[in-house]
């Protein structure tokens, strides 16, 4: 009997550990009882993105603070893109950026993997902001959820190649969240 109890406790502990490691996506759209797709299913579905269209009270303020050796980079004047996290966009980040958390890779390397990324058009759900002269970009009116912020970093002075910067960020609780590329 004691052996059976230990097995049950061990199984419960393993289940809770697995749940703690599972990715968190944005909340389900209001009024829908949609379930998450099966694990490994990365097909593009507009319904997975629907949560990101809801109005929210969250804000994100990002700053580019990137150097490669002695070279400082800037995003001034470029567009920063904010994509809602879904199984599809998570897979896309893994293919393009070799990470689903944070990355700084030569732009040419990222673009060379575009054909290998899962197909789909997230453009209707993407938000854009201009990176200002101080390398800041901000987004407001965001619902709770996880997002991928992507920026193009160019070398100050024009010497050297550009970098594609990606960072996973989370909005929650009606707060402004700062992050750095």
C-alpha positions as a Python dict, from the first residue, in 0.01 Angstrom:
ca = {
    (1, 'X'): (0, 0, 0),
    (2, 'X'): (280, 245, 89),
    (3, 'X'): (446, 164, -245),
    (4, 'X'): (120, 250, -429),
    (5, 'X'): (94, 583, -242),
    (6, 'X'): (453, 672, -334),
    (7, 'X'): (379, 596, -701),
    (8, 'X'): (71, 817, -697),
    (9, 'X'): (263, 1103, -531),
    (10, 'X'): (552, 1066, -780),
    (11, 'X'): (310, 1070, -1075),
    (12, 'X'): (139, 1382, -942),
    (13, 'X'): (475, 1554, -893),
    (14, 'X'): (586, 1468, -1248),
    (15, 'X'): (256, 1597, -1385),
    (16, 'X'): (292, 1927, -1203),
    (17, 'X'): (652, 1966, -1323),
    (18, 'X'): (547, 1903, -1684),
    (19, 'X'): (267, 2159, -1651),
    (20, 'X'): (510, 2415, -1511),
    (21, 'X'): (734, 2375, -1817),
    (22, 'X'): (451, 2407, -2069),
    (23, 'X'): (451, 2726, -2276),
    (24, 'X'): (198, 2994, -2188),
    (25, 'X'): (10, 3155, -2470),
    (26, 'X'): (-224, 3449, -2460),
    (27, 'X'): (-561, 3406, -2296),
    (28, 'X'): (-846, 3246, -2482),
    (29, 'X'): (-1068, 3492, -2667),
    (30, 'X'): (-1358, 3613, -2450),
    (31, 'X'): (-1668, 3397, -2478),
    (32, 'X'): (-1490, 3108, -2654),
    (33, 'X'): (-1412, 2774, -2502),
    (34, 'X'): (-1154, 2693, -2767),
    (35, 'X'): (-891, 2443, -2664),
    (36, 'X'): (-523, 2462, -2744),
    (37, 'X'): (-415, 2263, -3048),
    (38, 'X'): (-249, 1926, -2993),
    (39, 'X'): (121, 1944, -2896),
    (40, 'X'): (340, 1983, -3202),
    (41, 'X'): (58, 2126, -3415),
    (42, 'X'): (196, 2452, -3555),
    (43, 'X'): (-57, 2516, -3830),
    (44, 'X'): (-160, 2879, -3874),
    (45, 'X'): (-506, 2947, -3730),
    (46, 'X'): (-654, 3294, -3710),
    (47, 'X'): (-851, 3176, -3404),
    (48, 'X'): (-523, 3130, -3212),
    (49, 'X'): (-451, 3500, -3261),
    (50, 'X'): (-800, 3631, -3174),
    (51, 'X'): (-709, 3705, -2810),
    (52, 'X'): (-459, 3969, -2926),
    (53, 'X'): (-731, 4186, -3079),
    (54, 'X'): (-906, 4240, -2745),
    (55, 'X'): (-855, 4583, -2590),
    (56, 'X'): (-626, 4588, -2289),
    (57, 'X'): (-463, 4817, -2035),
    (58, 'X'): (-107, 4690, -2074),
    (59, 'X'): (186, 4867, -2236),
    (60, 'X'): (531, 4762, -2352),
    (61, 'X'): (832, 4990, -2372),
    (62, 'X'): (1133, 4843, -2546),
    (63, 'X'): (1484, 4979, -2585),
    (64, 'X'): (1762, 4861, -2811),
    (65, 'X'): (2091, 4849, -2625),
    (66, 'X'): (2309, 4632, -2848),
    (67, 'X'): (2680, 4628, -2927),
    (68, 'X'): (2887, 4388, -3136),
    (69, 'X'): (3241, 4441, -3020),
    (70, 'X'): (3306, 4815, -3022),
    (71, 'X'): (3021, 4882, -3267),
    (72, 'X'): (2701, 5029, -3122),
    (73, 'X'): (2373, 4954, -3299),
    (74, 'X'): (2053, 5157, -3335),
    (75, 'X'): (1696, 5095, -3440),
    (76, 'X'): (1616, 5468, -3483),
    (77, 'X'): (1368, 5525, -3763),
    (78, 'X'): (1287, 5156, -3816),
    (79, 'X'): (967, 4969, -3737),
    (80, 'X'): (947, 4739, -3435),
    (81, 'X'): (701, 4454, -3483),
    (82, 'X'): (497, 4290, -3206),
    (83, 'X'): (351, 3948, -3289),
    (84, 'X'): (115, 3758, -3055),
    (85, 'X'): (252, 3428, -2929),
    (86, 'X'): (68, 3124, -3064),
    (87, 'X'): (190, 2771, -3142),
    (88, 'X'): (249, 2891, -3502),
    (89, 'X'): (444, 3205, -3411),
    (90, 'X'): (645, 3016, -3148),
    (91, 'X'): (753, 2762, -3412),
    (92, 'X'): (829, 3044, -3656),
    (93, 'X'): (1059, 3213, -3402),
    (94, 'X'): (1238, 2884, -3340),
    (95, 'X'): (1304, 2842, -3713),
    (96, 'X'): (1398, 3202, -3789),
    (97, 'X'): (1577, 3304, -3468),
    (98, 'X'): (1684, 2963, -3329),
    (99, 'X'): (1509, 3057, -3005),
    (100, 'X'): (1161, 3131, -2874),
    (101, 'X'): (1290, 3360, -2597),
    (102, 'X'): (1558, 3603, -2715),
    (103, 'X'): (1795, 3634, -3010),
    (104, 'X'): (2032, 3868, -3193),
    (105, 'X'): (2136, 3724, -3529),
    (106, 'X'): (2269, 3869, -3853),
    (107, 'X'): (1967, 3974, -4058),
    (108, 'X'): (2088, 3775, -4360),
    (109, 'X'): (2090, 3454, -4152),
    (110, 'X'): (1732, 3508, -4035),
    (111, 'X'): (1610, 3589, -4386),
    (112, 'X'): (1785, 3279, -4525),
    (113, 'X'): (1553, 3059, -4312),
    (114, 'X'): (1226, 3226, -4416),
    (115, 'X'): (1133, 2947, -4660),
    (116, 'X'): (1170, 2689, -4380),
    (117, 'X'): (935, 2874, -4142),
    (118, 'X'): (573, 2760, -4120),
    (119, 'X'): (350, 2940, -4373),
    (120, 'X'): (75, 3176, -4265),
    (121, 'X'): (-20, 3543, -4253),
    (122, 'X'): (-13, 3695, -3906),
    (123, 'X'): (-12, 4050, -4045),
    (124, 'X'): (-370, 4133, -3932),
    (125, 'X'): (-264, 4060, -3571),
    (126, 'X'): (78, 4224, -3572),
    (127, 'X'): (128, 4563, -3408),
    (128, 'X'): (392, 4810, -3521),
    (129, 'X'): (569, 5102, -3358),
    (130, 'X'): (841, 5338, -3477),
    (131, 'X'): (1176, 5318, -3300),
    (132, 'X'): (1263, 5674, -3196),
    (133, 'X'): (1596, 5858, -3198),
    (134, 'X'): (1675, 5724, -2848),
    (135, 'X'): (1622, 5361, -2959),
    (136, 'X'): (1287, 5325, -2778),
    (137, 'X'): (960, 5186, -2911),
    (138, 'X'): (633, 5151, -2722),
    (139, 'X'): (299, 4976, -2756),
    (140, 'X'): (-17, 5046, -2557),
    (141, 'X'): (-370, 4909, -2527),
    (142, 'X'): (-243, 4550, -2512),
    (143, 'X'): (-437, 4262, -2358),
    (144, 'X'): (-273, 4013, -2120),
    (145, 'X'): (-59, 3764, -2309),
    (146, 'X'): (279, 3674, -2453),
    (147, 'X'): (428, 3850, -2755),
    (148, 'X'): (737, 3847, -2976),
    (149, 'X'): (901, 4186, -3029),
    (150, 'X'): (1126, 4206, -3337),
    (151, 'X'): (1353, 4495, -3433),
    (152, 'X'): (1618, 4564, -3694),
    (153, 'X'): (1948, 4689, -3550),
    (154, 'X'): (2180, 4883, -3778),
    (155, 'X'): (2536, 4985, -3692),
    (156, 'X'): (2578, 5348, -3591),
    (157, 'X'): (2791, 5503, -3864),
    (158, 'X'): (2683, 5246, -4122),
    (159, 'X'): (2988, 5019, -4098),
    (160, 'X'): (2892, 4651, -4069),
    (161, 'X'): (2586, 4436, -4120),
    (162, 'X'): (2248, 4461, -3954),
    (163, 'X'): (2112, 4232, -3683),
    (164, 'X'): (1760, 4097, -3639),
    (165, 'X'): (1666, 4126, -3273),
    (166, 'X'): (1387, 3918, -3116),
    (167, 'X'): (1259, 3914, -2759),
    (168, 'X'): (964, 3733, -2599),
    (169, 'X'): (771, 3964, -2366),
    (170, 'X'): (464, 3916, -2148),
    (171, 'X'): (189, 4166, -2068),
    (172, 'X'): (-21, 4118, -1758),
    (173, 'X'): (-224, 4304, -1498),
    (174, 'X'): (-274, 4641, -1670),
    (175, 'X'): (91, 4740, -1626),
    (176, 'X'): (360, 4897, -1838),
    (177, 'X'): (646, 4651, -1889),
    (178, 'X'): (993, 4757, -1996),
    (179, 'X'): (1223, 4527, -2191),
    (180, 'X'): (1557, 4543, -2365),
    (181, 'X'): (1667, 4392, -2694),
}
